[in-house]
Amino acid sequence: MCQNLNWQSKVLYPLSKIAYLLLFLILGVSSPPLFAEDRQPTENIPFKLGDTNLGLEADVFDFDKEKGFLLASRNVIITYQSYKISAGRLTYNTNTKALEVYDNVTISQYGQSIQTPYLIYNFHTHSGKTGPILARFENIQMKGEEMILGHDFAKINKATFTTCHDMETPHYKINSKSIHIYPYKGHFVAFKDVLYLRNFPIFYFPTYVFGTNTGLLGENSPIPEFGSNEMEGFYVKNHTGYFMNPSNTGAIHLEWSESYRFGYGITHFTDLSSENRVGGRVHYTERGDIEGRVGYEHVLWKIIRKKSDTSGLFSSFDISEPDIKSRIRLLWTHRELNNLRRVSYKPYIQISATEIDLPYDIQLNSDINWSQVVESDDTPFTFTKLVEGDKTNLNASIRKELPLSERISTHLGMRYMGNFYNPGGPWTRLFGDYGIGYQTKKSILDVTYTQRLHDKGKSPFFFDQYRVIETDELGIYGKTQLGFLGVAADIHYNLETETYRRVDLSLIFNLDCMAFTFTYETIQETFQFDVTLI
């Protein structure tokens, strides 16, 4: 299955280094400068823009205090923390607040750079622009006709970008009419895009939205999905995203499968604030199935942490990531497919907490939810109820990591699954987890033993029982890379029944900037083909 291009990442406020290198002049600087006294040429002159300290070097300085005009020329260098701007000439007018930098401008940080003939910015209007740009980062290269700068966004016109090392003859590239960067919102939006393999155009897609705050994860790939599974048979799916503004995004779905024939649908998300989101989805198939959902989510507790992400294109991003600790969800669904059954929640209320730090480096995860549930068959044009009732879940887990060395670590954990039904009574399980892992730069091996400590009852709902762990189990996950070829396996073996509950196998072929993955999963007998940009 051709999956989305791995451009997503679990971030709500990513700030692209493309924006970082240019927009630090905008986002962190907004007041007129107060310059130091006249200095000799080539000496590093500190000056201030608001509360921001910068350094300025040049062979020639000319500063008119009465007119408020500064001219620096020949070997101009501006330093700000780890950023460096080099150019041939710089002018700044304290009256108009206009900054102009010319002649082979290079903005760099840690070996990454943006090159442009000129940079113009006005601190009064909070607007500016550059000439043609060439950006080179760890794993992304980008060209653009110009960059338009605003107070809280940047727009790159006629852009081309790729993660391949060779910008002139890459394995792939994407041409976009424009790319909009919204640093505060965490959006990187490309409009009117064409995907090229070598120099051959393959797919056109009107919009692509980067960033998890869009709600479009897995919903907006320029390449259709191909695959097969037990329910749908062979299928082809395409998701075309749309972008209304940084708070309103969505996708239109078109698909075909052997079981459900042609299908159509739409998904939309609206961010009311950084803590509140509403969204909905509706989907219809030619066979007569209608399914969908509406929902609301509120973040109860989050912690902002800065870190770097290494997945796909986002390894070129600096991230200030909200670590969501707790949230509440309200959901209403109609006949969504869940483990071979149509399941409706009317409504679904959930309060969850994830990765809560307890004493002695123990982590807690918990989930409490309640819903009225209707389980129905998969017959088209009809609605036969199989089971209907209330369902309450009290699920929790604790886990403690015990590193043995730099490469070897162990963990101890316990999981409780308390499900209570009307009708049906309780269905409770308690498991103990014991694991050991070994990791190098190219290989991972994790072995986990899960012991059933307590069990009671049985779920009246079929979708609850579908291929879940009910016995002591041995889990093995391994992944290794041998040159351009990678192999991964995730195997779960029930020790009491002596059967394999789940076997997932992947074969990965890596090129310079692309990976092709062939995957088989025993759950629903799924075959997948993925294309990932790396």
C-alpha positions in Angstrom: 0.0 0.0 0.0 1.4 3.4 -0.9 1.1 5.1 2.4 1.6 8.8 3.3 5.1 10.0 2.8 6.1 9.9 6.5 6.0 13.7 6.7 4.0 13.6 9.9 5.4 14.0 13.3 3.9 14.2 16.8 4.3 18.0 17.1 1.9 20.8 17.7 4.3 23.7 17.4 7.2 22.7 15.1 9.3 25.6 13.9 11.0 24.9 10.6 14.7 25.7 10.5 13.9 27.3 7.2 11.7 29.7 9.1 14.1 29.7 12.1 17.1 31.0 10.2 15.2 33.8 8.6 12.3 34.5 11.0 14.4 35.0 14.1 14.8 38.5 12.7 11.0 38.7 12.8 9.8 36.7 15.7 12.4 37.7 18.3 13.1 41.2 17.1 10.6 44.0 16.9 12.1 47.2 18.4 14.3 49.9 16.9 18.0 49.3 17.6 20.2 51.3 20.0 23.7 51.2 18.5 27.0 51.4 20.3 29.4 54.3 19.9 31.5 54.6 16.7 34.1 51.8 16.5 37.0 51.0 14.3 36.4 48.9 11.1 36.6 45.1 11.5 35.9 45.3 15.2 33.0 43.3 16.5 30.3 45.9 17.5 27.5 44.7 19.8 24.1 46.3 19.3 20.5 45.7 20.4 17.3 45.1 18.6 14.8 45.4 21.5 16.0 42.9 24.1 18.0 41.0 21.6 21.8 41.2 21.6 23.6 40.8 18.2 27.1 41.2 17.0 28.1 43.1 13.9 31.4 42.9 12.0 32.5 44.6 8.8 35.5 46.2 7.0 33.7 49.6 6.6 31.2 51.3 9.0 29.3 54.5 8.4 26.7 55.6 11.1 24.9 58.9 10.9 23.3 59.5 14.4 21.2 62.4 13.3 19.6 60.6 10.4 19.6 57.3 12.3 21.3 55.5 9.3 23.8 52.7 9.6 25.9 51.4 6.6 28.2 48.4 6.9 30.0 47.0 3.9 32.6 44.4 2.8 32.7 41.2 4.8 29.6 42.0 6.9 28.9 39.4 9.6 25.9 39.4 12.0 25.9 36.9 14.9 23.0 36.0 17.0 23.4 33.1 19.4 24.3 30.2 17.1 23.1 32.0 13.9 25.4 33.8 11.5 24.5 36.1 8.6 27.3 37.0 6.1 26.8 39.5 3.3 28.6 42.2 1.3 26.5 45.2 2.5 24.0 46.1 5.2 21.9 49.2 5.8 19.5 50.0 8.7 17.4 53.1 9.2 16.2 53.7 12.7 13.5 56.1 11.6 11.8 53.8 9.1 13.0 50.6 10.8 14.0 49.2 7.4 16.8 46.6 7.3 18.4 45.7 4.0 21.2 43.1 3.5 22.7 42.6 0.0 25.4 40.7 -1.9 25.5 37.0 -1.5 23.6 36.7 1.8 24.2 33.5 3.7 22.3 32.6 6.9 23.8 29.6 8.6 23.6 27.5 11.8 25.4 24.3 12.6 26.4 23.7 9.0 23.0 24.3 7.6 22.4 27.4 5.5 20.1 29.5 3.4 21.6 31.6 0.5 19.9 34.5 -1.2 21.1 37.6 -3.1 19.3 40.0 -0.7 17.1 40.2 2.5 14.8 43.2 3.1 12.7 43.6 6.2 10.8 46.4 7.9 10.3 46.2 11.7 7.5 48.7 11.6 5.2 46.9 9.1 6.6 43.4 10.1 7.0 42.5 6.5 9.9 41.8 4.1 11.2 39.5 1.4 14.3 37.8 0.0 15.5 37.1 -3.5 15.8 33.5 -4.9 16.8 31.2 -2.0 18.8 27.9 -1.8 18.4 26.1 1.5 20.6 23.2 2.5 19.9 21.3 5.7 20.8 17.9 7.1 18.3 16.0 4.9 16.4 18.5 3.0 17.3 20.9 0.2 15.0 23.6 -1.2 15.0 26.2 -3.9 12.5 29.1 -4.2 12.0 32.1 -6.5 11.6 34.3 -3.4 10.5 34.3 0.2 7.8 36.8 1.5 8.1 37.5 5.2 5.3 38.5 7.6 5.1 38.9 11.3 4.1 35.3 12.0 4.5 33.5 8.6 6.7 33.0 5.6 5.7 32.3 2.0 8.1 30.7 -0.5 7.0 31.1 -4.1 7.8 28.6 -6.9 9.6 26.2 -4.6 11.3 22.8 -5.2 12.3 20.6 -2.4 13.8 17.1 -1.9 15.5 15.0 0.8 17.9 13.6 -1.8 21.6 14.6 -1.5 21.9 15.5 -5.2 19.7 18.6 -5.8 20.3 18.6 -9.6 19.3 15.0 -10.3 17.4 13.7 -7.3 15.5 10.4 -7.1 12.5 12.5 -6.4 11.5 16.2 -6.0 8.3 18.1 -5.3 7.5 21.3 -7.2 5.1 23.6 -5.4 3.5 26.9 -6.5 4.0 28.2 -3.0 4.9 27.0 0.5 3.4 28.7 3.6 5.1 28.4 6.9 3.1 29.2 10.1 5.6 28.8 12.9 3.3 29.6 15.8 0.6 27.1 14.5 3.0 24.4 13.5 1.9 24.3 9.9 4.1 23.9 6.8 1.6 24.0 3.8 2.6 23.3 0.2 0.1 24.3 -2.5 -0.4 23.0 -6.1 2.3 20.4 -5.9 3.7 17.9 -8.4 5.7 14.9 -7.4 8.6 14.0 -9.8 10.5 10.7 -9.9 13.7 11.8 -11.6 12.4 14.3 -14.1 9.1 12.6 -14.8 5.9 14.1 -13.2 4.0 11.4 -11.5 1.2 12.9 -9.3 -0.5 16.2 -8.8 -1.9 17.1 -5.4 -3.4 20.5 -4.6 -2.4 20.8 -1.0 -0.1 19.1 1.5 -0.1 20.0 5.2 2.8 19.2 7.5 2.3 19.0 11.2 0.1 17.0 13.6 -1.9 20.1 14.6 -3.6 19.8 11.2 -5.4 16.6 12.0 -4.4 15.2 8.7 -2.0 12.5 9.7 -2.2 9.7 7.3 -5.0 11.5 5.4 -3.1 13.4 2.8 -0.6 11.5 0.6 0.1 12.5 -3.0 0.5 8.8 -3.8 -2.6 6.6 -3.6 -2.6 3.7 -1.1 -2.6 0.2 -2.5 -3.1 -3.0 -0.5 -5.4 -5.8 0.5 -6.9 -7.2 3.7 -9.5 -9.7 4.9 -12.4 -7.2 5.0 -11.9 -5.0 1.9 -10.0 -7.3 -0.4 -7.8 -5.4 -2.9 -8.2 -1.7 -2.6 -7.0 1.7 -3.9 -7.4 4.8 -1.8 -6.6 8.4 -2.4 -6.7 11.2 0.2 -6.6 14.8 -1.0 -6.1 17.4 1.6 -7.4 21.0 1.7 -6.3 24.0 3.7 -8.7 26.8 4.6 -6.6 28.5 7.3 -4.2 27.4 10.0 -7.1 26.4 12.2 -9.3 24.6 9.6 -8.0 21.7 7.6 -9.4 18.6 6.1 -9.3 15.9 3.4 -11.5 14.5 0.7 -11.4 10.7 0.3 -11.9 8.7 -2.9 -11.4 4.9 -3.0 -12.3 1.6 -4.5 -12.2 -1.9 -3.0 -13.4 -5.4 -4.0 -15.8 -5.6 -1.1 -17.2 -2.1 -0.9 -16.8 -0.9 -4.5 -16.4 2.9 -4.9 -16.3 5.1 -1.7 -16.4 8.8 -1.0 -15.9 10.8 2.1 -14.7 14.0 3.8 -12.8 14.7 7.1 -12.6 18.1 8.7 -10.8 19.5 11.8 -11.2 22.9 13.5 -8.8 24.1 16.2 -10.7 26.3 18.5 -7.5 26.9 20.5 -4.3 25.1 21.4 -6.3 23.0 23.9 -9.6 22.6 22.1 -10.4 20.8 18.8 -13.6 19.7 17.1 -13.7 17.4 14.1 -15.9 15.1 12.0 -15.9 12.5 9.2 -18.5 11.0 7.0 -17.9 8.2 4.5 -20.2 6.5 2.0 -19.7 3.4 -0.3 -21.4 2.3 -3.4 -22.5 -0.8 -1.6 -24.7 1.4 0.7 -22.6 1.7 3.8 -22.7 5.0 5.6 -20.3 5.6 8.5 -18.9 8.6 10.3 -18.1 10.4 13.5 -18.2 13.8 15.2 -16.0 14.6 18.2 -14.5 17.2 20.6 -11.2 17.0 22.4 -9.9 19.2 25.3 -6.3 19.0 26.6 -6.3 19.0 30.4 -2.6 19.0 31.0 0.5 19.4 28.8 4.2 20.2 29.2 6.2 22.0 26.5 9.5 20.3 25.8 12.0 21.2 23.1 13.5 18.3 21.3 14.6 17.2 17.8 12.6 14.8 15.7 14.3 12.4 13.3 11.4 11.1 11.2 11.4 11.9 7.5 11.4 15.6 6.6 10.9 16.6 10.2 14.5 15.7 11.1 15.1 19.2 9.6 12.8 20.8 12.1 13.4 22.3 15.6 10.5 21.2 17.7 8.8 22.8 20.7 6.5 19.9 21.4 3.6 19.9 23.8 3.8 16.7 25.7 0.1 15.9 26.2 -0.3 14.4 29.7 -4.0 14.3 30.0 -7.1 14.9 27.8 -10.8 14.4 27.6 -12.7 13.3 24.5 -16.3 13.3 23.6 -17.3 11.2 20.6 -20.3 10.0 18.7 -19.8 7.4 15.9 -22.0 5.6 13.5 -21.2 2.1 12.1 -17.4 2.5 11.9 -15.6 -0.7 11.0 -13.8 -2.1 14.1 -12.3 -5.6 14.1 -14.6 -7.1 11.5 -17.8 -5.5 13.0 -19.7 -2.3 12.6 -19.5 -0.4 15.9 -21.5 2.7 17.0 -20.7 4.7 20.1 -23.6 6.8 21.3 -21.8 8.7 22.9 -18.2 7.9 23.9 -16.6 9.8 26.9 -12.9 9.3 27.7 -10.4 10.7 30.1 -6.8 9.6 29.6 -3.4 10.3 31.1 -0.2 9.2 29.4 3.4 8.9 30.6 2.8 10.3 34.1 6.1 10.3 36.0 5.8 8.6 39.4 8.5 8.1 42.1 11.4 5.7 41.4 11.2 6.5 37.6 7.9 4.6 37.2 5.6 5.7 34.4 1.8 5.5 34.6 -0.7 5.4 31.8 -4.4 5.3 32.4 -7.7 5.4 30.5 -11.2 5.7 31.8 -14.1 5.7 29.3 -17.8 5.0 29.1 -20.1 4.5 26.1 -23.4 3.2 24.9 -22.3 0.6 22.2 -24.2 -0.9 19.3 -22.5 -3.7 17.5 -24.1 -4.6 14.1 -23.4 -6.7 11.1 -21.7 -5.7 7.8 -24.7 -6.3 5.6 -25.2 -3.5 3.1 -28.4 -1.4 3.1 -29.5 -3.1 6.4 -28.8 -2.5 10.1 -29.0 -5.7 12.2 -28.1 -5.2 15.8 -26.0 -8.0 17.2 -25.3 -6.6 20.7 -26.3 -3.4 22.4 -25.4 -2.2 25.9 -23.3 0.0 28.1 -19.6 -0.4 28.3 -17.2 1.0 30.9 -13.4 0.6 30.7 -10.9 1.1 33.5 -7.5 0.5 31.9 -4.1 1.3 33.5 -0.4 0.3 33.2 2.8 1.0 35.0 6.3 0.6 33.6 9.8 1.0 34.9 13.0 1.0 32.7 16.1 -0.7 34.1 19.1 0.0 31.9 21.9 -2.5 32.2 24.4 -0.8 29.8 24.5 1.7 27.0 23.0 -0.9 24.6 21.1 -3.2 26.9 18.0 -2.3 28.9 15.3 -4.2 30.7 11.8 -3.2 31.8 9.2 -4.4 34.3 5.5 -3.5 33.9 2.0 -4.4 34.8 -1.3 -3.9 32.9 -4.9 -4.0 34.1 -7.8 -4.2 31.7 -11.1 -3.7 33.5 -14.1 -3.8 31.2 -17.6 -3.8 32.6 -20.7 -4.4 30.5 -24.5 -4.2 30.8 -25.3 -6.8 29.7 -22.5 -9.3 30.2 -21.0 -8.4 33.5 -17.2 -7.8 34.0 -14.3 -8.8 31.7 -11.1 -8.1 33.7 -7.5 -9.1 33.0 -4.2 -8.4 34.8 -0.9 -9.0 33.1 2.8 -8.7 34.1 5.3 -7.7 31.5 9.0 -8.5 31.6 11.3 -7.4 28.8 14.9 -7.0 27.7 16.2 -5.0 24.7 19.4 -4.6 22.8 20.0 -1.7 20.4 22.8 -0.5 18.1 22.8 2.1 15.4 21.6 -0.4 12.8 19.8 -3.1 14.8 17.1 -3.5 17.5 16.1 -6.6 19.3 13.3 -6.6 22.0 12.0 -9.7 23.8 9.0 -9.4 26.1 7.3 -12.1 28.2 3.7 -11.3 29.2 2.2 -13.3 32.1 -1.5 -13.5 32.7 -1.9 -12.9 36.5 -5.7 -12.7 36.7 -8.7 -13.2 34.3 -12.4 -13.1 34.8 -15.4 -13.1 32.5 -15.9 -12.6 28.8 -16.9 -9.7 26.6 -20.4 -9.9 25.0 -19.0 -7.8 22.1 -17.2 -9.7 19.3 -15.0 -6.7 18.4 -13.5 -6.8 21.9 -12.5 -10.4 21.6 -11.0 -10.3 18.2 -7.4 -11.6 18.3 -6.5 -10.1 21.7 -4.1 -11.6 24.1 -5.8 -14.0 26.5 -2.9 -16.2 27.6 0.8 -16.0 28.6 2.6 -14.6 25.6 6.1 -14.2 24.2 6.8 -11.2 22.0 9.8 -10.7 19.8 10.6 -7.6 17.8 13.7 -7.3 15.7 14.9 -4.9 13.0 18.3 -4.7 11.2 19.8 -2.8 8.3 22.3 -4.5 5.9 23.4 -2.0 3.4 20.4 -0.9 1.3 18.3 -3.8 2.7 16.4 -3.7 5.9 14.4 -6.5 7.6 11.9 -6.2 10.5 9.7 -8.7 12.3 7.1 -8.4 15.1 6.0 -11.8 16.4 3.6 -12.6 19.3 3.2 -16.3 20.3 0.6 -17.5 22.8 2.4 -20.0 25.1 -0.8 -21.8 26.4 -2.5 -22.3 23.0 0.9 -22.7 21.2 -0.4 -20.5 18.4 0.9 -17.3 16.8 -1.5 -14.4 17.6 0.3 -12.0 15.4 3.2 -12.1 12.9 4.2 -8.9 11.1 7.1 -9.1 8.6 8.6 -6.2 6.7 11.2 -5.9 3.9 12.7 -2.5 3.4 14.7 -1.3 0.4 16.6 2.0 1.0 17.8 4.4 -1.6 19.5 7.8 -1.1 16.3 9.5 0.0 13.5 6.9 -0.5 12.5 3.7 1.2 10.2 1.0 -0.3 8.6 -1.3 2.3 6.7 -4.5 1.8 4.8 -5.6 4.8 2.6 -8.6 5.7 0.4 -8.6 8.9 -1.6 -11.6 10.1 -4.3 -9.3 11.6 -6.9 -9.2 8.8 -4.3 -10.8 6.5 -3.0 -7.4 5.3 -0.5 -6.9 2.6 1.0 -3.4 2.3 3.3 -1.5 0.1 4.7 1.8 1.5 6.8 4.5 0.0 8.6 6.7 2.5 10.7 9.8 2.0 13.7 9.8 4.3 
